[in-house]
Amino acid sequence: MRSDQEIYNDIGSVLLSIAPSDAVKIILYATLEPESDCGEFTYDYVDNKGDQHWITETADASEKLLDLLVELRNFVVDNFKSQKKPFWHGCEVTVDIETMKINIDFKYDD
């Protein structure tokens, strides 16, 4: 089993691959279905002037990110012994391109 850091690195790499040249931050909003077979993804970026825009050219990012987020969710469930799958159902991922830092804010059911 891969470490969570390896999964985070891969998520960041996918997002960096679709970043426009003037992006300083990439934001992914993701919602996963409990069955882990599909999800909804929205991609935004903040440009060097501070304006936020949609990313429309995403190639196969959604397919790759679905696999990575499901892998991450399974990692969390396995390692924290959650009694309730799927543990979290969505997340907001932010990659700061200038500092090369990734932040993931997990969304849980109420």
PAZAPA-4460 file (N, C-alpha, C; in steps of 0.05 Angstrom, whole numbers, plus 32768, in hexadecimal, padded with zeros to 4 digits):
% residues 110
    n_x    n_y    n_z   ca_x   ca_y   ca_z    c_x    c_y    c_z   seq   type   mol
   8011   7FE8   8000   8000   8000   8000   8012   8019   8000     1      M     A
   800A   802C   7FF0   8019   8045   7FEE   8013   8057   8006     2      R     A
   8025   8069   800C   8020   807C   8022   800E   8092   8019     3      S     A
   8002   809F   802D   7FF1   80B6   8026   8000   80CC   8018     4      D     A
   801A   80D0   8020   802A   80E5   8013   802E   80E0   7FF6     5      Q     A
   8032   80C6   7FEE   8034   80BF   7FD2   801B   80C6   7FC3     6      E     A
   8004   80C1   7FCF   7FEA   80C7   7FC2   7FE7   80E5   7FC0     7      I     A
   7FED   80F4   7FD5   7FEC   8111   7FD3   7FFE   811C   7FBD     8      Y     A
   8016   8112   7FBB   8028   811A   7FA6   801D   8116   7F8A     9      N     A
   8010   80FE   7F86   8004   80F8   7F6C   7FEC   810A   7F66    10      D     A
   7FDC   8110   7F7B   7FC6   8123   7F77   7FD0   813E   7F6E    11      I     A
   7FE5   8148   7F7C   7FF1   8161   7F75   7FFC   8161   7F59    12      G     A
   8009   814C   7F51   8014   814A   7F36   7FFF   814B   7F20    13      S     A
   7FE9   813E   7F25   7FD3   813E   7F11   7FC8   815B   7F0F    14      V     A
   7FC4   8168   7F25   7FBA   8184   7F24   7FCE   8197   7F17    15      L     A
   7FE7   8194   7F1D   7FFC   81A4   7F10   7FFC   81A0   7EF2    16      L     A
   7FF6   8188   7EE9   7FF7   8183   7ECC   7FE1   8191   7EBD    17      S     A
   7FCC   819A   7ECA   7FB6   81A8   7EBC   7FB6   81C6   7EC1    18      I     A
   7FCA   81D0   7ED1   7FCA   81EC   7ED9   7FD2   81FE   7EC1    19      A     A
   7FC3   8213   7EBC   7FCA   8227   7EA8   7FE5   8234   7EB0    20      P     A
   7FF2   8240   7E9D   800D   824B   7EA2   800D   8262   7EB6    21      S     A
   7FF6   8271   7EB8   7FF5   8287   7ECA   7FE9   8280   7EE6    22      D     A
   7FE5   8267   7EEB   7FD9   825E   7F04   7FED   825F   7F1B    23      A     A
   7FE4   8269   7F32   7FF4   8268   7F4A   7FE8   8255   7F5F    24      V     A
   7FCF   824D   7F5A   7FC1   823B   7F6C   7FAD   822B   7F5C    25      K     A
   7FAA   8211   7F61   7F97   8200   7F55   7F84   81F6   7F6A    26      I     A
   7F6A   81F6   7F64   7F56   81ED   7F78   7F45   81D8   7F6B    27      I     A
   7F43   81C1   7F78   7F31   81AB   7F6F   7F1B   81A8   7F84    28      L     A
   7F03   81A7   7F7B   7EEC   81A0   7F8B   7EE2   8185   7F82    29      Y     A
   7EE3   8171   7F94   7EDC   8156   7F8C   7EC7   814B   7F9F    30      A     A
   7EB4   813C   7F93   7EA0   812D   7FA2   7EA1   8110   7F98    31      T     A
   7EA3   80FD   7FAA   7EA5   80E1   7FA3   7E8B   80D3   7FAB    32      L     A
   7E83   80C0   7F9B   7E6C   80AF   7FA1   7E75   809A   7FB5    33      E     A
   7E63   8090   7FC6   7E6B   807C   7FDA   7E76   8062   7FCE    34      P     A
   7E6D   805C   7FB5   7E76   8044   7FA8   7E92   8047   7F9C    35      E     A
   7E9D   805F   7F9D   7EB8   8065   7F93   7EBB   8061   7F75    36      S     A
   7EA5   8061   7F66   7EA7   805C   7F49   7EA3   8075   7F38    37      D     A
   7E9C   808B   7F45   7E9A   80A4   7F36   7E9B   80BC   7F49    38      C     A
   7E9E   80D3   7F3E   7E9F   80EB   7F4E   7E9B   8104   7F3D    39      G     A
   7E98   811A   7F49   7E96   8134   7F3B   7EAE   8145   7F42    40      E     A
   7EB9   8151   7F2E   7ED2   8161   7F31   7ECF   817C   7F24    41      F     A
   7ED7   8191   7F32   7ED7   81AC   7F27   7EF3   81B7   7F2C    42      T     A
   7EFE   81C3   7F18   7F1A   81CD   7F19   7F1A   81EB   7F16    43      Y     A
   7F27   81F9   7F28   7F2B   8216   7F26   7F49   821B   7F2A    44      D     A
   7F51   8234   7F22   7F6B   823D   7F28   7F6B   825B   7F2E    45      Y     A
   7F7F   8263   7F3D   7F82   827F   7F43   7F9B   8288   7F32    46      V     A
   7F97   829E   7F23   7FAD   82A7   7F12   7FBF   82BA   7F22    47      D     A
   7FD4   82C3   7F15   7FE8   82D4   7F22   7FDE   82F0   7F28    48      N     A
   7FC5   82F6   7F20   7FB8   8310   7F28   7FA4   830C   7F3F    49      K     A
   7FA1   82F3   7F47   7F8E   82EE   7F5D   7F72   82E7   7F55    50      G     A
   7F6D   82E5   7F3A   7F52   82DF   7F30   7F4F   82C1   7F2E    51      D     A
   7F36   82B7   7F34   7F31   829B   7F33   7F22   8294   7F19    52      Q     A
   7F2A   827E   7F0D   7F1F   8275   7EF3   7F1A   8257   7EF4    53      H     A
   7F09   824D   7EE2   7F05   8230   7EDE   7F1C   8226   7ECD    54      W     A
   7F23   820D   7ED2   7F35   81FE   7EC0   7F23   81ED   7EAF    55      I     A
   7F25   81F1   7E95   7F13   81E2   7E83   7F22   81CB   7E75    56      T     A
   7F3B   81CD   7E71   7F4B   81B9   7E64   7F57   81A7   7E79    57      E     A
   7F4B   8190   7E7E   7F54   817E   7E94   7F5E   8163   7E8B    58      T     A
   7F5D   815E   7E71   7F67   8144   7E66   7F5A   812D   7E75    59      A     A
   7F6A   811B   7E80   7F60   8104   7E8F   7F63   8108   7EAE    60      D     A
   7F65   8121   7EB7   7F69   8127   7ED3   7F53   811B   7EE5    61      A     A
   7F3A   811D   7EDD   7F25   8113   7EEE   7F27   80F5   7EF2    62      S     A
   7F2D   80E6   7EDD   7F31   80C9   7EE0   7F47   80C2   7EF3    63      E     A
   7F5E   80D0   7EF0   7F75   80CB   7F01   7F6F   80D3   7F1E    64      K     A
   7F62   80EA   7F21   7F5C   80F4   7F3C   7F48   80E3   7F4A    65      L     A
   7F34   80D8   7F3C   7F21   80C6   7F48   7F30   80AE   7F54    66      L     A
   7F42   80A2   7F45   7F51   808B   7F4F   7F62   8093   7F67    67      D     A
   7F6F   80AA   7F66   7F80   80B2   7F7C   7F70   80B9   7F95    68      L     A
   7F59   80C7   7F92   7F49   80CE   7FA9   7F3C   80B5   7FB6    69      L     A
   7F34   80A2   7FA6   7F29   8089   7FB1   7F3F   807A   7FC0    70      V     A
   7F58   807A   7FB4   7F6E   806E   7FC2   7F74   807C   7FDD    71      E     A
   7F72   8096   7FDD   7F77   80A5   7FF5   7F61   80A0   800A    72      L     A
   7F48   809F   8001   7F32   809A   8013   7F35   807E   801F    73      R     A
   7F3C   806A   800F   7F41   804F   8019   7F58   804E   802D    74      N     A
   7F6D   805D   8027   7F84   805F   8039   7F7B   806A   8055    75      F     A
   7F6B   807F   8054   7F61   808B   806D   7F50   8077   807D    76      V     A
   7F3E   806A   806F   7F2C   8057   807C   7F3C   8040   8088    77      V     A
   7F4F   8035   8079   7F5F   801F   8082   7F71   8026   8099    78      D     A
   7F7C   803E   8099   7F90   8046   80AD   7F84   8053   80C6    79      N     A
   7F6C   805D   80C4   7F5F   8069   80DB   7F48   8058   80E5    80      F     A
   7F45   8041   80D9   7F31   802D   80E2   7F15   8039   80E6    81      K     A
   7F0D   8049   80D3   7EF3   8055   80D4   7EDE   803F   80D4    82      S     A
   7ECA   8042   80E4   7EB4   802F   80E4   7EA0   8034   80CE    83      Q     A
   7EA1   804B   80C2   7E8E   8053   80AE   7E9C   805A   8094    84      K     A
   7E98   8049   8080   7EA1   8051   8065   7E8D   8063   8059    85      K     A
   7E94   8076   8049   7EAE   807B   803D   7EBE   808F   804D    86      P     A
   7EB7   8097   8065   7EC7   80A9   8076   7EC4   80C5   806D    87      F     A
   7ECC   80CC   8055   7EC7   80E7   804A   7EBD   80E4   802E    88      W     A
   7EAD   80F7   8025   7EA0   80F5   800B   7EA9   8109   7FF7    89      H     A
   7EBA   811B   7FFF   7EC4   812F   7FEC   7EDB   813F   7FF8    90      G     A
   7EE6   8150   7FE7   7EFC   8160   7FF1   7F01   8178   7FE0    91      C     A
   7F0F   818B   7FEB   7F19   81A2   7FDC   7F38   81A0   7FDE    92      E     A
   7F44   819E   7FC7   7F61   819C   7FC5   7F6C   81B6   7FBA    93      V     A
   7F80   81C1   7FC8   7F8C   81DA   7FBF   7FAA   81D5   7FBC    94      T     A
   7FB5   81DC   7FA4   7FD2   81DA   7FA0   7FDC   81F6   7F9B    95      V     A
   7FEE   81FF   7FAD   7FFB   8218   7FAA   8014   8213   7F99    96      D     A
   8013   821D   7F81   8029   8218   7F6E   8043   8225   7F76    97      I     A
   8041   823D   7F83   8059   824B   7F8A   8069   823D   7FA0    98      E     A
   805A   8231   7FB4   8068   8224   7FCA   8068   8205   7FC6    99      T     A
   805A   81FB   7FB1   8057   81DF   7FAC   804C   81D0   7FC4   100      M     A
   8038   81DC   7FD1   802B   81CF   7FE8   800E   81C7   7FE0   101      K     A
   8006   81B1   7FEA   7FEB   81A7   7FE5   7FDB   81A7   8000   102      I     A
   7FC2   81AF   7FFE   7FB0   81AE   8015   7F96   81A0   800D   103      N     A
   7F8D   818D   801D   7F74   8180   8018   7F62   8184   802F   104      I     A
   7F4A   818F   802A   7F35   8193   803E   7F20   817E   8038   105      D     A
   7F1D   816A   8049   7F0B   8155   8045   7EEF   815D   804D   106      F     A
   7EDB   8153   803F   7EBE   8159   8044   7EB1   8140   804F   107      K     A
   7EA5   8142   8066   7E99   812B   8073   7E7B   812F   8074   108      Y     A
   7E6C   8118   8076   7E50   811A   807A   7E4A   8126   8095   109      D     A
   7E33   8134   8096   7E2B   8140   80AF   7E22   812C   80C3   110      D     A
***
